[in-house]
Amino acid sequence: MESLFLLIPLSLVLVGLLAWILRWSVKNGQFDDLDGPGQAILMDDDAPEAGNSRKSTQKH
């Protein structure tokens, strides 16, 4: 029974801390764009340079 006098306030403090961290992260925009960084990795940014393009050097 004595342990409940320690564990209940400790759990309430922990829940309050977690709620504050969640509120802070939402307020600072941590959850604004969840798909963008994952999609950015998949995008191909290896476009050939204008002078080295194969289409401009090929003859038909």
N, C-alpha and C positions, 0 to 999 in steps of 0.2 A: 504494500500500500504506500509505503514511503517513496518508492521509486516513481509512482505516478505523480507525486508532487514535483518531481524533477522533469520527468519525461513530457508531461502535458505542456508546461510553459516552453520547454525546449522545442517541441514540435510546432507550437504556435509561432515562435520566433523564426523557425526554419521556413514555415509556410509564408510568413510575412516577407522574409528575405527573397524567397523565390518569386513571389508576386511583384515585389519591387524590381527585381531583375527583368522579369517579363515586361513590365510596364516601361522600363527604361529602354529595352531593346525595340519595342514597338514604336515608342516615341522618337527614337533616333533612326528609324527607317531600316532596321535590320531585316524586316520581312517584306519590304516593298517589291522586290523583284526576285522571286525564288527560282525562276526558270532561266533568266538571262545569263548568268555565269556558266551554267551547265551547257547551254546552247552555244555560247561563245567559243567554247573549246572545240566544238564540232565544226564550226564554220571554217572554210578553207580560205586562208589569207595568202596563199602562195601563188598569187596571180603573176603571170610573166610580166617582165618589164616591157615598156613600149618599144624599145629598140631591138629586143631579143625575141620578139614574137615569131612563131613559126609560120603563121598565116601570112605575114607580110613578106617573108622570104620565099614562099612557095610560088612556083609558076604553074599555070594551068595549061 
